[in-house]
Amino acid sequence: MSRVYNFSAGPAVLPESVLKEAAEEMLDYRGCGMSVMEMSHRSAVFKGIIEEAEADLRELMGIPDNYKVMFVQGGATLQFAMIPLNLKRTGVFDYIVSGSWSKKAYQEAGRFGDARCLASSQDGNFSYVPDLSAIEVSDDADYVYICQNETIYGTRYTTLPDTKGKPLVADVSSCFLSEPVDVERYGVIYGGVQKNVGPAGMAIAIVREDLIPADDLADVPIMLQYKTYADNGSLYNTPPCYTIYLCGKVFKWLKEQGGLEGMKKINEYKAGLLYDFLDQSKLFTATARKEDRSLMNIPFVTGNDELDAQFVAESKAAGFENLKGHRSVGGMRASIYNAMPTEGVEALVAFMREFESVHA
Ligand SMILES: *Cc1c(COP(=O)(O)O)cnc(C)c1O
């Protein structure tokens, strides 16, 4: 067996120890004689798995009691609709558009109400986070929405916008659990799990209780109502059991890394290795504005499309997978999520240095 260094933006690298543990438990989960994939979601064993996962997540993020944690199928993209559908009171939704994901969320919200774009960085190909001091929150906004880390362009918010008392909704898909968060600053904090937490197909939504409609929303499908998940501990129907189980293992792994404080230090160190190299490189340049640089997704270019393609091909041959950039930025992108080992980033920098010495 040989594992590559996988720089995929998602689905992405998972901690090796987690995968090994899952492999060991595949045929017989802790003496119950079956895989977690095969057991009833109503069984006591699975109840233990989902409750422990939630408890560990609450501990890691310091989630207050007045927030619900929900495991929801449909990935982050389904949340683009569930958020306006569930938070709708006046029907005015404010969005800050800092990349493709917030743009998609904004467009989806427009199907359900008056979605307003407060600021956008599209004019600069989303290479920066818009000026937050210039935003004017609508008086009657139901919420203000951001994508905290734009996966494709490699930008992140280092400060949160002043929402003038309106609930802040944040998509944290690509920075989930990468550093500590103050959950109380958000009304909703959510993400698809396949970037930084587990297998694809599920989102975790952490929603302040007062934002969850108390009554059934007659015109919203039952599976799209937060109330359904909140009232039933995410077990109204069969949840993605195996995904929840693996996420739970990743939460345990994160606790071993020193929780989110520990993870942040590791992530800053790893990202620093790559950015420091890029900043002095004669061949490669990072594309995102320095102040807004992501710790997780790092796009870079040589400025020459052919050379970029050559770099991607040669890096692949050397065991570095998925470094090709997204088509809307071009060049390369290294996604260095929590589970990317420091050695992977060190090896990548060494490889880039070597490539540079031949081509610069
Ligand atoms: C990947 C991604 C999404 C989409 O996630 P799906 O689970 O595929 O729906 C949304 N937002 C961000 C920031 C992402 O990185």
The ligand as a Gaussian input file, in Angstrom:
#p B3LYP/6-31G(d) Opt

LIG

0 1
 C      -17.539000      22.419000      -1.603000
 C      -18.255000      23.599000      -1.093000
 C      -19.658000      23.703000      -1.173000
 C      -20.512000      22.650000      -1.827000
 O      -20.561000      21.503000      -1.069000
 P      -21.486000      20.262000      -1.479000
 O      -21.419000      19.399000      -0.284000
 O      -20.886000      19.662000      -2.703000
 O      -22.851000      20.762000      -1.727000
 C      -20.251000      24.819000      -0.626000
 N      -19.526000      25.782000      -0.044000
 C      -18.182000      25.713000       0.040000
 C      -17.429000      26.822000       0.693000
 C      -17.505000      24.624000      -0.475000
 O      -16.175000      24.567000      -0.402000

